[in-house]
Amino acid sequence: MIVTPTLIPGSYTLDVEPRHDARGFFARAFCRNELAQHGLHLDVVQANIAFNRRAGTIRGLHYQRAPSAETKLVRCTRGAVLDVVVDLRPGSPTWRRHVAVELTAANHRSLLIPRGCAHGYQTLEDETELSYWVDAVYDAAAEGGVRYDDPAIKIRWPLPLTEMSDKDRVWPLLERPVEVEGDPRT
């Protein structure tokens, strides 16, 4: 795996290193030991799938408050998305900044989202599916979110919005740091 830090401390892209032969290729998409060599630890306790029918769908921006904060490893297994990480950690040098990464079934890239960051994405193709590996069990009482169109964050979504949940439309604007768990130095 190729582990590359993003602008957001603790967020990384993970790229596969395929070994090709006549059949196709084989590649490692996750390795606890390789992540540990980079000071990263992900003890996966839950795996989720998100399926989206239409290009232009936006999900997010979501996070989990402490004590249920979670680190996520997200990969697009079908179609394509623009995946976004927003730093919500008080005291972080990148507070309210975001990183956008294109994840596609073809590029096999994953994105690691640390605790204390919000996550969302827009589908770039119809029939898009993502796989999430998380290190905490989902807790509805700890769910939080930030508006996808928050002017303080300035995300440039590449397509017109086609689908979004009512809940995602009305998340609050990010006017001050939210109560999240996460160390901005990792």
C-alpha positions, 0 to 999 in steps of 0.5 A, spaced: 500 500 500 502 507 498 500 511 504 500 518 503 498 524 508 493 529 506 492 536 508 488 534 514 492 531 519 490 524 520 487 523 514 491 519 508 489 516 502 491 509 501 493 506 494 494 499 492 500 496 489 497 491 484 501 485 482 499 484 475 499 477 471 495 474 465 489 473 470 489 481 472 492 483 478 492 482 486 493 488 491 493 489 498 487 494 500 488 494 507 494 492 512 494 493 519 501 492 520 503 497 514 498 502 517 502 501 524 508 503 520 505 510 519 503 511 526 496 509 524 491 504 528 484 502 525 481 496 529 475 495 525 469 493 528 463 495 523 463 495 515 457 498 512 455 499 504 452 505 501 449 505 495 447 511 491 442 511 484 444 517 481 450 521 479 449 528 483 447 525 490 450 528 496 451 524 503 454 528 509 457 532 512 457 527 518 461 525 524 460 522 530 461 525 537 465 522 543 465 517 546 462 514 539 467 518 535 470 514 529 475 513 524 473 511 517 476 507 511 472 509 505 473 506 498 468 506 492 467 499 490 462 501 484 462 508 480 465 514 482 465 519 488 468 526 490 469 524 497 470 530 502 474 530 509 472 537 513 477 538 520 472 539 526 477 539 531 478 545 536 485 547 536 487 544 529 491 548 524 486 546 519 480 547 522 474 548 517 478 546 512 477 540 507 480 535 502 477 532 496 479 526 493 476 522 487 475 515 489 473 510 483 472 503 482 477 504 477 483 507 481 482 502 488 484 508 492 481 509 499 481 515 504 482 514 511 478 519 515 480 521 522 476 522 529 474 529 529 473 530 522 466 530 518 465 526 512 461 527 505 461 525 498 458 527 491 456 521 486 459 522 480 456 516 476 449 513 477 449 506 481 455 508 485 457 504 491 462 505 497 464 501 503 466 504 509 470 500 515 469 504 522 473 503 528 466 504 532 459 502 532 454 507 530 451 511 535 445 515 533 445 519 539 452 521 537 450 523 530 452 530 528 453 534 521 455 540 518 451 543 512 454 541 505 454 548 502 457 551 508 460 558 506 465 557 511 468 551 508 467 552 501 466 545 498 466 546 490 461 540 489 462 538 481 455 536 479 448 539 480 445 536 486 440 531 484 439 527 491 440 528 498 436 526 505 432 532 508 436 531 515 443 533 510 439 539 508 438 542 515 445 540 518 447 547 522 453 551 519 459 551 522 460 557 526 465 555 532 468 548 533 464 542 535 465 537 540 468 532 537 474 527 539 480 527 535 487 529 536 489 534 530 496 532 531 495 525 528 
